[in-house]
Structure formats: C-alpha cells, structure tokens
Amino acid sequence: MKLRTIAFRNLLRRKAKALFILVGLLIGIASVVAFISLVEALTQEINHKMEKYGANILIVPKTESLSLTYGGISLGGLSFDMRELKQADLEKIKTIKNRQNVAAIGPLVLGAVEVHKKQLLLTGLDFQVRRFLRPWWKTAGRFPEKEEMLAGSEAARILGLTEGRTVTLNGQTLRVSGILEATGSQDDQMIFSHLTTAQAILGKEGRISMAEVAALCSGCPVEEMVAQIAAVLPGAKVMAIKQVVQSRMEALGHFQNLAFILSGLVILVGALVVLVTMMGSVRERTSEIGIFRSIGFRRSHVMRIILLEAGVVSLLAGALGYLVGLGVTQATLPFFSDGHSLTAPFNPLVAGGAVALALVLGLLSGIYPALMAARLDPNEALRSL
C-alpha cells in the first residue's frame, strides 16, 4: 500500500479532526486574503480619485512678502516685487523630464469687475481642459463659449442672474450661458469666462495670474515634477497640493498596518490549531503507528504520512480560504467606498500566495507531530493494543 493511500484513508476515517484543521487554516487564510484585497481595492480607488481630482500642482507669480501678525491676530501682509506670469512661458512645462505625466495645464487670469454696482472676481480659464482640472463642475445650462460667461451659484443668487441674461463687464457684453451648481468653495462667488475674453476685459492680454497643472499622481513623482517646473519657470512659485488626499492616504496606511498585525495573529492561531489537532491525532494513533513500524515502515515513512495528511488539508484550506476571503472583501467594500461601486477581482498572485501560505503553515505545524510519531518506540506502541 502506498503512503499517500494511507494518508488519504486516514483523513476519510477521521473526518472530524480533518475538518477542524481545515476550518482553522481556512479562517486564517480567508482573513489574510480579505485584508490584502480590501487594502488593494481601497488603494486603487484613492489612486483613481487622485488622477480624477483635478489640479494638484499650482503655479503662481513669485513675490517677496512679509506676514504681519501680533498676538495671534493676522493684520494682513506686505507684498513687493510682484511679478507676472506670461502665458507663453507655460509651454516650457512640456519640456520637463516627466512631461508624460502632465494631464493638463490650465492658465487662469483673475481680476475684479463691477456687476450691478457690486464687485466680483472674474476668472478666465481654458474650458477645454476643465474636465481635467475641475471634473466635479456641473451646470444648470451649459459651459460658455466665447462672448459668454458662467456664474457661480452664490454670485447668480446675489445678482439675480439667470441663463440667457446679458451682463456688461468693462464695456463688453457677455451672455450668461449657465449657472454653476454649488461646489462649497470660492467658485460659488465668482464668474467665469474664456481666458482670452477675460484677458481682453481685464486688459491683461498674454498675461495670467496663475496656472494649474493636473498630474497623474498614482504613477508620477509630484515633488520631482514641482522641482522640474520650478527650474523652467524661475519667475514662478510652484507648489504641490498634497492636502487633497493626504488624510485619506494616512488613514489607509494605518488600516494597512492594522490589517497586517491582525493577519499575523489570525495566522498564528490557525497554526496552533493545526499543531494541537495533529498532536492529538498522533496520540490517538499510537498503536497504528506501532504496527507500521513493526512491519517495516521507517521513521521517514511515518513522517511522510503525517505530513501528507497536513499537506492535503492545507492545500484545500488555501484554495477555499482565498475564495471565502474574496467573498468577504466583496461584501465589505460597500461600507468603505462612499457609495462608489468597487470590486475585488480575481488576483492569481494573491490566490497562489494564499495556497502557498496555507501549505507552508500546515507543513510547519505538522513537523513536530510528525517527528513525535516517528520517534515512537514500536514495542511501547504495540503494548497499547
């Protein structure tokens, strides 16, 4: 009779103990897979949001300024040596080393205008790159073309602006093409038009107040890009907007560390379950092992039988554990996705790792019981019959 046949038949004969070992390992592997899959899915969601968020690098004119504060009260500031940015200089950004990571460049011109005897901030921008820089914008109406304007929700409320109404700004008449839905930011209090239109109204042809850059953050070194842009635009101050997702990334990092710690604890408990159960099984099979030794089985043969039993159960626990862990992840994701649909697809690398981990744990936990069985004295074992 072959050793693997003996091992399989023993598992079938002692179904309860085999099932106990299987469940112990399955819970451990499923927990690890669930933690890893959940962290991976959340990381991909955050990276996707970082790419879709909009501008994450800001370019403003370089100024020398002094902050005036006293006793914790801000008294404003004093700025001098104010420089302007030239729109043509933005073309230099396309020459930096990481230019392939630049999704969009959005120049802006800002200036105060009077509408119905009220001062408002007019912003000129390139609406062709709006979907990269402000993908969250929604309007009642449509986005403006030339000789048209878009009004923020608060500005429209205060001024009584509606779609189709005309407004005169510094002698130039613009038609309101739409009203920007509330964003909860300063955009609600501003009016927007095409860059060239705003430059003409403000008398700033060829000049811009600032520029926004949308970089593909999940695969680019933003800090290096900031340095590269600053090198080609020495008259500008370049800043990375890290606060967009910084708090969420930190929370994910803490969750990842906690997941690894919990995974280690669960794996340790699973290994102990396998060890204790197999030791109990060896003690129950003392007479059986004595018979094997008396009919010519070597110590290595006895060890191989025990380890084969552990290996078979471990392989099954690894495969089932991955499937259970994937199912748990899929069921848990809606609680972490803020209403967005997230999925945990089949990952062959994680699946192979789960099976390998289960096999290693099962074999390591079975080594001591196998050694204990191999060292049994055949004479002592036979006396227990």
PEDAGI-V663826 format. One record per pair of residues at least 24 apart in sequence whose C-alpha atoms are under 6 Angstrom apart, sorted by the first residue. I is the first residue (numbers start at 1). J is the second residue. Records with the same first field share a line. If there is no record, write none. Layout:
# PEDAGI-V663826
I->J  J
This chain:
# PEDAGI-V663826
3->305
7->305  309
21->274
22->313  317
24->270
25->270  317
26->317  321
28->266  267  270
29->321
30->321  322  324  325
32->263
33->325
34->325  326  329
35->259
38->329
47->218
51->216  217
54->132  133  134  214
55->133  212  213  214
56->214  240  241
57->212  213  239  240  241
58->212  238  239
59->210  211  237  238
60->210  236  237
61->236  237
62->235  236  237
85->207  208
86->207
87->206  207  208
93->229
101->215  216
102->215
103->214  215
104->213  214
105->212  213
106->211  212
107->211
108->208  209  210  211
109->208  209
110->209
121->190
122->191  192
123->192
124->192  193  194  195  198
125->194  195
126->194  195
138->181
139->179  180  181
140->178  179
141->178
142->177  178
144->177
147->174
148->174  175  176
149->176  177  192  193
150->176  177  178  179  191  192
151->179  180  191
152->179  180  187  188  189  190  191
153->180  181  182  188
154->188  189
155->189
271->365
275->365
279->369
286->381
287->381  382  384  385
290->378  381  382
293->378
299->374
302->374
303->370  374
306->370
307->366
310->362
311->359
314->358  359  362
315->355  359
318->354  355  358
319->355
322->351
